[in-house]
Amino acid sequence: MIVRAVDDAKSELLIQAYGFTSAPIIQAVTRAKERGVSVRVILDKINEQKRYTAATYLKNHGIDPMIDFQPAIAHNKVMVIDRRNVITGSFNFTTAAQKRNAENVLIVLDGPAIAEAYAANWQRRSDAARPLRDFRQGPTPTDTSTD
């Protein structure tokens, strides 16, 4: 149902995610980008690793993830689709959530007021986030974070 909702996105997809490892969801997100949807992603800092991750995959497909590095855990699990629909709940966008965990997911359809509230929170977190680091290139001269 999440993949279908992402595949139905027409203009904008805002994502906040703690865990982000589900290949079907990640592929749906990149398909959205390929068909011209504005895709913007904020991930928790656990997604920023020296190995190839979903964040790397997104970057390689023209989506520049931001890292919400300031809170201890950016534990959000939210998608705002076309400023009308919202996906949220305990459901991390991971294989474990799909196959092994007891999770809940809420999909709000045609709820522009709710979607705008979630989009406003997305923007606040984006304003506090920083771009994904590319560890393959080493630290940047302006990198002053200590996380």
C-alpha positions as protocol buffer text, in pm:
chain_id: "A"
residue {
  index: 1
  type: MET
  ca { x: 0 y: 0 z: 0 }
}
residue {
  index: 2
  type: ILE
  ca { x: 292 y: 240 z: 63 }
}
residue {
  index: 3
  type: VAL
  ca { x: 451 y: 158 z: -271 }
}
residue {
  index: 4
  type: ARG
  ca { x: 117 y: 212 z: -445 }
}
residue {
  index: 5
  type: ALA
  ca { x: 70 y: 549 z: -271 }
}
residue {
  index: 6
  type: VAL
  ca { x: 421 y: 661 z: -376 }
}
residue {
  index: 7
  type: ASP
  ca { x: 360 y: 536 z: -730 }
}
residue {
  index: 8
  type: ASP
  ca { x: 45 y: 752 z: -739 }
}
residue {
  index: 9
  type: ALA
  ca { x: 234 y: 1072 z: -644 }
}
residue {
  index: 10
  type: LYS
  ca { x: 189 y: 1341 z: -909 }
}
residue {
  index: 11
  type: SER
  ca { x: 381 y: 1651 z: -799 }
}
residue {
  index: 12
  type: GLU
  ca { x: 557 y: 1627 z: -461 }
}
residue {
  index: 13
  type: LEU
  ca { x: 683 y: 1368 z: -217 }
}
residue {
  index: 14
  type: LEU
  ca { x: 824 y: 1473 z: 122 }
}
residue {
  index: 15
  type: ILE
  ca { x: 980 y: 1195 z: 329 }
}
residue {
  index: 16
  type: GLN
  ca { x: 1108 y: 1182 z: 685 }
}
residue {
  index: 17
  type: ALA
  ca { x: 1251 y: 847 z: 786 }
}
residue {
  index: 18
  type: TYR
  ca { x: 1443 y: 688 z: 1066 }
}
residue {
  index: 19
  type: GLY
  ca { x: 1499 y: 349 z: 906 }
}
residue {
  index: 20
  type: PHE
  ca { x: 1499 y: 345 z: 526 }
}
residue {
  index: 21
  type: THR
  ca { x: 1599 y: 7 z: 385 }
}
residue {
  index: 22
  type: SER
  ca { x: 1291 y: -130 z: 208 }
}
residue {
  index: 23
  type: ALA
  ca { x: 1395 y: -188 z: -154 }
}
residue {
  index: 24
  type: PRO
  ca { x: 1037 y: -173 z: -291 }
}
residue {
  index: 25
  type: ILE
  ca { x: 971 y: 162 z: -119 }
}
residue {
  index: 26
  type: ILE
  ca { x: 1309 y: 307 z: -218 }
}
residue {
  index: 27
  type: GLN
  ca { x: 1256 y: 200 z: -579 }
}
residue {
  index: 28
  type: ALA
  ca { x: 908 y: 357 z: -579 }
}
residue {
  index: 29
  type: VAL
  ca { x: 1063 y: 681 z: -452 }
}
residue {
  index: 30
  type: THR
  ca { x: 1320 y: 684 z: -733 }
}
residue {
  index: 31
  type: ARG
  ca { x: 1048 y: 605 z: -989 }
}
residue {
  index: 32
  type: ALA
  ca { x: 859 y: 910 z: -863 }
}
residue {
  index: 33
  type: LYS
  ca { x: 1169 y: 1125 z: -918 }
}
residue {
  index: 34
  type: GLU
  ca { x: 1215 y: 978 z: -1268 }
}
residue {
  index: 35
  type: ARG
  ca { x: 861 y: 1075 z: -1368 }
}
residue {
  index: 36
  type: GLY
  ca { x: 912 y: 1435 z: -1256 }
}
residue {
  index: 37
  type: VAL
  ca { x: 780 y: 1434 z: -900 }
}
residue {
  index: 38
  type: SER
  ca { x: 968 y: 1670 z: -667 }
}
residue {
  index: 39
  type: VAL
  ca { x: 1118 y: 1428 z: -413 }
}
residue {
  index: 40
  type: ARG
  ca { x: 1276 y: 1559 z: -94 }
}
residue {
  index: 41
  type: VAL
  ca { x: 1403 y: 1330 z: 180 }
}
residue {
  index: 42
  type: ILE
  ca { x: 1519 y: 1380 z: 538 }
}
residue {
  index: 43
  type: LEU
  ca { x: 1682 y: 1082 z: 708 }
}
residue {
  index: 44
  type: ASP
  ca { x: 1811 y: 1015 z: 1057 }
}
residue {
  index: 45
  type: LYS
  ca { x: 2190 y: 1016 z: 1091 }
}
residue {
  index: 46
  type: ILE
  ca { x: 2196 y: 633 z: 1120 }
}
residue {
  index: 47
  type: ASN
  ca { x: 2148 y: 631 z: 742 }
}
residue {
  index: 48
  type: GLU
  ca { x: 2479 y: 810 z: 690 }
}
residue {
  index: 49
  type: GLN
  ca { x: 2740 y: 535 z: 682 }
}
residue {
  index: 50
  type: LYS
  ca { x: 3068 y: 457 z: 511 }
}
residue {
  index: 51
  type: ARG
  ca { x: 2907 y: 170 z: 321 }
}
residue {
  index: 52
  type: TYR
  ca { x: 2651 y: 180 z: 42 }
}
residue {
  index: 53
  type: THR
  ca { x: 2306 y: 255 z: 188 }
}
residue {
  index: 54
  type: ALA
  ca { x: 1963 y: 363 z: 70 }
}
residue {
  index: 55
  type: ALA
  ca { x: 2085 y: 721 z: 116 }
}
residue {
  index: 56
  type: THR
  ca { x: 2366 y: 649 z: -131 }
}
residue {
  index: 57
  type: TYR
  ca { x: 2117 y: 487 z: -369 }
}
residue {
  index: 58
  type: LEU
  ca { x: 1894 y: 796 z: -355 }
}
residue {
  index: 59
  type: LYS
  ca { x: 2191 y: 1026 z: -417 }
}
residue {
  index: 60
  type: ASN
  ca { x: 2295 y: 813 z: -716 }
}
residue {
  index: 61
  type: HIS
  ca { x: 1942 y: 855 z: -854 }
}
residue {
  index: 62
  type: GLY
  ca { x: 1932 y: 1235 z: -834 }
}
residue {
  index: 63
  type: ILE
  ca { x: 1774 y: 1271 z: -489 }
}
residue {
  index: 64
  type: ASP
  ca { x: 1988 y: 1458 z: -236 }
}
residue {
  index: 65
  type: PRO
  ca { x: 1890 y: 1336 z: 110 }
}
residue {
  index: 66
  type: MET
  ca { x: 1924 y: 1565 z: 406 }
}
residue {
  index: 67
  type: ILE
  ca { x: 2040 y: 1434 z: 745 }
}
residue {
  index: 68
  type: ASP
  ca { x: 1848 y: 1537 z: 1057 }
}
residue {
  index: 69
  type: PHE
  ca { x: 2154 y: 1518 z: 1280 }
}
residue {
  index: 70
  type: GLN
  ca { x: 2066 y: 1739 z: 1576 }
}
residue {
  index: 71
  type: PRO
  ca { x: 1816 y: 1529 z: 1775 }
}
residue {
  index: 72
  type: ALA
  ca { x: 1937 y: 1214 z: 1948 }
}
residue {
  index: 73
  type: ILE
  ca { x: 1708 y: 1021 z: 1714 }
}
residue {
  index: 74
  type: ALA
  ca { x: 1508 y: 1165 z: 1424 }
}
residue {
  index: 75
  type: HIS
  ca { x: 1243 y: 898 z: 1472 }
}
residue {
  index: 76
  type: ASN
  ca { x: 997 y: 1024 z: 1211 }
}
residue {
  index: 77
  type: LYS
  ca { x: 820 y: 793 z: 970 }
}
residue {
  index: 78
  type: VAL
  ca { x: 626 y: 1025 z: 743 }
}
residue {
  index: 79
  type: MET
  ca { x: 547 y: 1070 z: 376 }
}
residue {
  index: 80
  type: VAL
  ca { x: 351 y: 1369 z: 251 }
}
residue {
  index: 81
  type: ILE
  ca { x: 221 y: 1309 z: -99 }
}
residue {
  index: 82
  type: ASP
  ca { x: 103 y: 1597 z: -319 }
}
residue {
  index: 83
  type: ARG
  ca { x: 14 y: 1803 z: -8 }
}
residue {
  index: 84
  type: ARG
  ca { x: -306 y: 1595 z: 19 }
}
residue {
  index: 85
  type: ASN
  ca { x: -212 y: 1252 z: 151 }
}
residue {
  index: 86
  type: VAL
  ca { x: -3 y: 1147 z: 452 }
}
residue {
  index: 87
  type: ILE
  ca { x: 153 y: 816 z: 550 }
}
residue {
  index: 88
  type: THR
  ca { x: 267 y: 791 z: 912 }
}
residue {
  index: 89
  type: GLY
  ca { x: 277 y: 559 z: 1211 }
}
residue {
  index: 90
  type: SER
  ca { x: 530 y: 335 z: 1381 }
}
residue {
  index: 91
  type: PHE
  ca { x: 614 y: 170 z: 1049 }
}
residue {
  index: 92
  type: ASN
  ca { x: 979 y: 229 z: 958 }
}
residue {
  index: 93
  type: PHE
  ca { x: 1034 y: 209 z: 584 }
}
residue {
  index: 94
  type: THR
  ca { x: 1235 y: -111 z: 628 }
}
residue {
  index: 95
  type: THR
  ca { x: 1224 y: -477 z: 534 }
}
residue {
  index: 96
  type: ALA
  ca { x: 1196 y: -569 z: 904 }
}
residue {
  index: 97
  type: ALA
  ca { x: 886 y: -353 z: 942 }
}
residue {
  index: 98
  type: GLN
  ca { x: 731 y: -522 z: 640 }
}
residue {
  index: 99
  type: LYS
  ca { x: 813 y: -879 z: 734 }
}
residue {
  index: 100
  type: ARG
  ca { x: 893 y: -922 z: 1103 }
}
residue {
  index: 101
  type: ASN
  ca { x: 779 y: -638 z: 1328 }
}
residue {
  index: 102
  type: ALA
  ca { x: 446 y: -551 z: 1485 }
}
residue {
  index: 103
  type: GLU
  ca { x: 389 y: -208 z: 1328 }
}
residue {
  index: 104
  type: ASN
  ca { x: 108 y: 31 z: 1249 }
}
residue {
  index: 105
  type: VAL
  ca { x: 65 y: 259 z: 954 }
}
residue {
  index: 106
  type: LEU
  ca { x: -193 y: 529 z: 899 }
}
residue {
  index: 107
  type: ILE
  ca { x: -270 y: 657 z: 552 }
}
residue {
  index: 108
  type: VAL
  ca { x: -467 y: 982 z: 540 }
}
residue {
  index: 109
  type: LEU
  ca { x: -623 y: 1033 z: 197 }
}
residue {
  index: 110
  type: ASP
  ca { x: -748 y: 1371 z: 76 }
}
residue {
  index: 111
  type: GLY
  ca { x: -656 y: 1550 z: 399 }
}
residue {
  index: 112
  type: PRO
  ca { x: -492 y: 1874 z: 284 }
}
residue {
  index: 113
  type: ALA
  ca { x: -500 y: 2038 z: 630 }
}
residue {
  index: 114
  type: ILE
  ca { x: -327 y: 1738 z: 787 }
}
residue {
  index: 115
  type: ALA
  ca { x: -83 y: 1718 z: 497 }
}
residue {
  index: 116
  type: GLU
  ca { x: 4 y: 2088 z: 534 }
}
residue {
  index: 117
  type: ALA
  ca { x: 74 y: 2040 z: 906 }
}
residue {
  index: 118
  type: TYR
  ca { x: 308 y: 1751 z: 830 }
}
residue {
  index: 119
  type: ALA
  ca { x: 469 y: 1947 z: 545 }
}
residue {
  index: 120
  type: ALA
  ca { x: 532 y: 2240 z: 781 }
}
residue {
  index: 121
  type: ASN
  ca { x: 704 y: 2004 z: 1027 }
}
residue {
  index: 122
  type: TRP
  ca { x: 903 y: 1857 z: 737 }
}
residue {
  index: 123
  type: GLN
  ca { x: 1022 y: 2208 z: 648 }
}
residue {
  index: 124
  type: ARG
  ca { x: 1125 y: 2285 z: 1008 }
}
residue {
  index: 125
  type: ARG
  ca { x: 1332 y: 1966 z: 1019 }
}
residue {
  index: 126
  type: SER
  ca { x: 1477 y: 2040 z: 675 }
}
residue {
  index: 127
  type: ASP
  ca { x: 1587 y: 2384 z: 794 }
}
residue {
  index: 128
  type: ALA
  ca { x: 1778 y: 2218 z: 1079 }
}
residue {
  index: 129
  type: ALA
  ca { x: 1924 y: 1936 z: 866 }
}
residue {
  index: 130
  type: ARG
  ca { x: 2240 y: 1919 z: 660 }
}
residue {
  index: 131
  type: PRO
  ca { x: 2327 y: 1743 z: 332 }
}
residue {
  index: 132
  type: LEU
  ca { x: 2429 y: 1381 z: 331 }
}
residue {
  index: 133
  type: ARG
  ca { x: 2805 y: 1342 z: 369 }
}
residue {
  index: 134
  type: ASP
  ca { x: 2988 y: 1152 z: 100 }
}
residue {
  index: 135
  type: PHE
  ca { x: 3241 y: 958 z: 305 }
}
residue {
  index: 136
  type: ARG
  ca { x: 3416 y: 841 z: -11 }
}
residue {
  index: 137
  type: GLN
  ca { x: 3549 y: 1197 z: -55 }
}
residue {
  index: 138
  type: GLY
  ca { x: 3658 y: 1260 z: 306 }
}
residue {
  index: 139
  type: PRO
  ca { x: 3555 y: 1554 z: 525 }
}
residue {
  index: 140
  type: THR
  ca { x: 3479 y: 1887 z: 365 }
}
residue {
  index: 141
  type: PRO
  ca { x: 3675 y: 2197 z: 474 }
}
residue {
  index: 142
  type: THR
  ca { x: 3354 y: 2354 z: 610 }
}
residue {
  index: 143
  type: ASP
  ca { x: 3248 y: 2047 z: 808 }
}
residue {
  index: 144
  type: THR
  ca { x: 3229 y: 2155 z: 1172 }
}
residue {
  index: 145
  type: SER
  ca { x: 2970 y: 1912 z: 1310 }
}
residue {
  index: 146
  type: THR
  ca { x: 3075 y: 1677 z: 1586 }
}
residue {
  index: 147
  type: ASP
  ca { x: 2821 y: 1398 z: 1550 }
}
